[in-house]
Structure formats: C-alpha cells, structure tokens
Amino acid sequence: MDDNTLTAMVKAHQAGLYRFARYLGADAESAEDIVQETFLAAYKQKVFPPAGTPQCGAWLRAILRNLFHTHLRREKRQALFINAEVMRQAEVHWQSEALVEDQDATAYVTALRQCLRQTNGRDREMLRLRYEQNLGLEEIGAKVGLAGEGVKTALRRLRAKLADCVRRRLRGFAS
C-alpha cells in the first residue's frame, strides 16, 4: 500500500473506526490507539479493498476487532461482550444502522444524550459506574445491591432499551 492510498483510507474510515472501537467498549484513549494500530496493520497488507468502499470499512473493522481482542488480553480485562457471536452481531448491527452513513454521528450522539436523560435511579448509577468508572460487574453489584449476574442482565436490558430509544429518535419519533 502506498502513502496516498493510506491517506485516502484514513480520511474515509478513521472516524467510523473510532466510533466502532468505542461501540465495542474501548475507552477513548484505547480506541485511538486501536484505530492507529488498525491502519498500521492495513498499511502492511499487499492486498486490500479500495479505500472508500463499504468492503474496505468491513475489512478494517475486522482488523480492529482482532486488535481489540488483543488489547483486552494484554490489559487482562474482561469485556462485557467478548465472544465471537456477539462480535459478529456487533458487525451486523453496525452495518445495518445509520451509524455507518452518518459520518459525523451528530444525530446519533444527540439522540443518545436525550435517551440517557430519561434514565434515572439505579439504571443511571449502573451506567455511570460501568462506563465512567469502568468498574466490573461484581463491583457495580456491591454498590447497587445486585449480584454480578443481575448487573449483567440489567445492563444488557438497559443497553437494549437505550438502543431502541436512539433508533426511534433517529427515525423522528418521540420516545
């Protein structure tokens, strides 16, 4: 790959890859590192899809997923979603949503903020503990009075509820 191709690839896909890394659960700093590593790995390849195509985006996301797994192993962290089936579902979801088309993601972020404002009490606290303080399930459970499995189930349901709320808002419906 030459430098011009890499530059075109970065311009076309950097923002989307960063959002995808965050979607998978990487913190902001790790997401930036993983995206850089993704482009370095892509740069070393002799065969690759054209830079601005959906196939290139899917190829880069596959590289990023592998690097994200490596990052988690290196950090000795357990991710909430680490198995291959969940990662496959994340890719399917990512491709099916407007997230891929909405390059600046402004509408998505606005909708998510509005949906988060509707979250109160224990749900809000669990989100804060998980995503702001990066606590594990057992630690969160101890603070909110649930077992680790209960926290896992509650967070899964809460993420699904937020995703539904965001989808409705993006489609122009009030939730």
Beta strands, then each sheet from edge to edge (+ up, - down):
end
